[in-house]
């Protein structure tokens, strides 16, 4: 049996994100590190490492040298984050190997067609979108760019966790992923990039109505 050995800080980070998804933490909530460490049964060191990681992802913010708190949400910040992710993914797609894109285009289209619901639970949307977008940009060889995309997306995801919650029904435009895949099938990389940017803009507008 394979034994998974992961740093404790990663396990703590995942647990905090799960609790955030459940609605255990509200935006702006201060974190009592001593109490949280005792509750999780861990020492302060790996907990602080996890908190620093989440702060780097935008999920937390430093509370003026007095610890951490869950970052408040704002429509302005969410719009800015979406614009950054759209630009980064467009760059990743632009610099991807055309042979790779031609190879994965049929699978991207099948995945989009298989998940054609225009209303779905947020957790299902996230799971599908992660798989779909990871496959889309998987041909980019710039690992720093891919790491940056992952990091910025984590900061964006807290909005869906805090505002929507994992089981909340959400609107989505199923045909937008199909349109991107169809452009790639046609060998139109520029058209696919334009459709990708449009997908992010529309997704942002759908979420904006839920942000205070």
Number of C-alpha atoms within 10 A of each C-alpha: 3 4 5 6 6 8 10 16 19 15 14 20 20 14 13 18 20 14 13 21 22 14 16 12 18 16 18 15 14 18 17 12 16 12 11 14 17 11 9 12 9 15 14 15 12 18 22 18 16 21 26 19 17 22 18 16 20 20 25 25 20 16 14 7 6 10 15 22 21 24 21 16 19 12 16 10 13 20 16 13 18 21 15 16 20 20 17 19 24 20 15 23 22 17 14 19 15 14 10 14 23 16 12 17 22 15 15 24 20 12 18 22 14 10 16 15 15 13 14 17 16 20 19 16 19 15 10 15 16 14 12 18 14 14 15 23 23 19 19 19 13 12 11 9 15 17 11 15 19 16 17 19 18 17 21 22 18 25 24 20 23 21 20 20 19 21 14 15 16 19 15 19 15 17 17 18 23 20 18 26 29 19 18 24 19 12 16 13 20 14 16 23 22 13 21 23 21 15 20 19 15 14 16 18 12 14 19 17 9 12 15 8
